[in-house]
Amino acid sequence: MLNKQIAIPLLFIMLISVFSCKDEVLPKPAAYLRLDYPEAEYAQFESQCPFEFEMNSDATIKGGKDCGFTITYPKMKATIYLTYKPVNNDIDKLLRDAQKLTYEHVIKADDILEQPYLNPSKKVYGMFYQVDGNAATNSQFYVTDSINHFVSGSVYFYAKPNFDSIMPAASYIKNDMQRLMETLKWK
């Protein structure tokens, strides 16, 4: 006969193995939140300021002082900040400041892509910056006619910078910013 000290643990192991036999457990595949945004529709925005442009109809715009505007995307918790400055023989300083603002994000950015923009027929020249990584802003731009006008814009999300999480919204708004930049006209 089996010793009681051996029989009880052996019986316990047998019971566990009988009752623990179930279907094989498989890990769940990685899933990502799917964020679908409506096809962007654009409308012309005009004001008393010396420029006009097209913007997404789903966004709301508010004017500030000195022709500065905020374009808000409530569903995405993001805002594009537009700043206007007249050029008073200080185009070099304005360009330096715009570039400095972009490159302050190099600490957190994985990469900064520069896309020059030239439209000689409308006298609109500028640069679009796409900032990849966990930087505070993912897209920035500036446009100028080099003589009278200078407009800069950047987008900020109301969330801790995590590029993977906001990438669909950042991509959507980046397209809107490029459209704004490409349709901007001086009055």
N, C-alpha and C positions, 0 to 999 in steps of 0.2 A: 503494500500500500504506500501511497505517496505521503510524504511528510506534510503536515498542516502548513508549515511555513512556506512550502513550495506550491502547494495546491491552491491556496487562496490567491496569490499573485497571478498564477497561471490561469485560473478561472476568470480573474478580473481582466487580463489581457485578451482572453478569448471573447468575453462579452463586449469589450470595446471594439474589437475587430469585426464582430458580427453586426453591431448596430452602427458602426461608422461607415459601412460600405454603402455608398451612394453613387450617383453619377459623377463622372470626372468633372472637376472644377476647372474652368478655363478662364483666364484673365480677360477682362473686357478690353476691347480695342480703345486706343486713345480717341477722344472725341473733342471737337472744337465747337464753340458757339458759332452758329451761322448767322451772320448779320447781313441782311439784304436791305439795300436802300433803293428808293424809287429812282427811276431814270430822271436825271436832272433836266429841268426846264428852266430856261434863262429868260430874264426880262431886262430891258434897258433901265438903268438907274441914272436919273438926272437930278441935279440940285443947283444951288447958286454957286457952287464951287467951280473952279476952272477946268474940270475934267468930268467925264461920264464914262460909264462902263456897263457891262452886263453882269448880272449876278443871279444866283440860284433863287427861283421863286419860293422855295420852301424856307429860305433863310429870312431873318428879319434884320433890318438895318436901322441904326440910330445914329443921328448926327451929333457930333460933339463940337467943341470950339475949334476954330481955325481949320475947318474942312477935314477934321479927323472923324472917322466913322468906325463903328463896331458892327460887324455882321455876325449875328448869332445863329447857331444851329442848336436849338433846344433839345432835340431828340438825341444828339450826339454829345451834348454838353461841351460844346466847343465855340470859340469866338475868333473871328479874324479881326485884327486891329489894323486899320488903315490910318496912316499919318501923311498929311500933306505939308510940304514946306516950300515956300518960294525960294528960287535960286537967286542969291544976291552976290554974285561973283564968288560964291563959296562952294561950288560944285565938288571940288576935291574933298572938302571937309564932310559934305553930305555923303559922298561915296565911301569915304573912310569909315564914318560912323555906321553906315548900313552894313559894311563888310565886317566891322568889329563886332557888331551885335550878333551876326551869324556865327562868327568864329569863337565867340565866348562859349558856345555849346560844344566845342571840340572835346572838352573834358569828358562829357557823357556820350558823345556821338560816336558811332562806329564808323561812319563815313559821311562826308558832305559832298554832294554832287552839285556842280554848278552848271546851269544851262543858260547861256547868253540869249538875249532876246533883242532882235533888231527889226524895226518896222520903219524904214526911211520915209515911206509915203505918209504916215501919220506922225512922223517925228517922235516916235516912242522907242526908247532904247533902255535896256535894263538887264537884270540878272535874276534868275529863279534858283533858289537853293532848296535842295531836298536833303534834310538832315535825318540820317538813319540811326537808330539806336534809342536809348532811353533819355533823350534830351528833352528839355522843356517845350521846345517847338519842333515840329517836323517839317514845316515848309515856311519859307520866307521869300520875299522878292522886293525889288525896287525897280522903278521906272522913272525916266526923266526925259526931257527934251534937251537937256544940257544947258539951257539958257534961262528959262523962266520957272519951270515946274519940277518938283521931285515928290514922288509918292512911294511910300514903303508899306509893306504889309507882312504880318506874321500871324500864324494860327497857334492858339493855346487851348489845351483841353483842361477841363476842371477835374482832373484826376492825377494821381501820382504817375509820373512818366513810366510807362511800361509798353514799349513799342509793340510787342506781340498782341497785347490786349486791344490796343486802339488802332492797329494797322488798317482794318477795313474802313473805319471812319476817317483816318488820316489820309488814306488813298482817295477817298471820295472828295474830301475837302481840298486836297492837293489839286485835283482836276478842276474844281471850282476856282481856285486861286489862279491857276494857269489861264483859265477862260477869262477871268477878270483882267488879268495882265494883258492878254492878247487882244481884248476888245476895248481897252482904255483909249480914249481920245481926248485930246486937249481942246478946249473951247477957244 
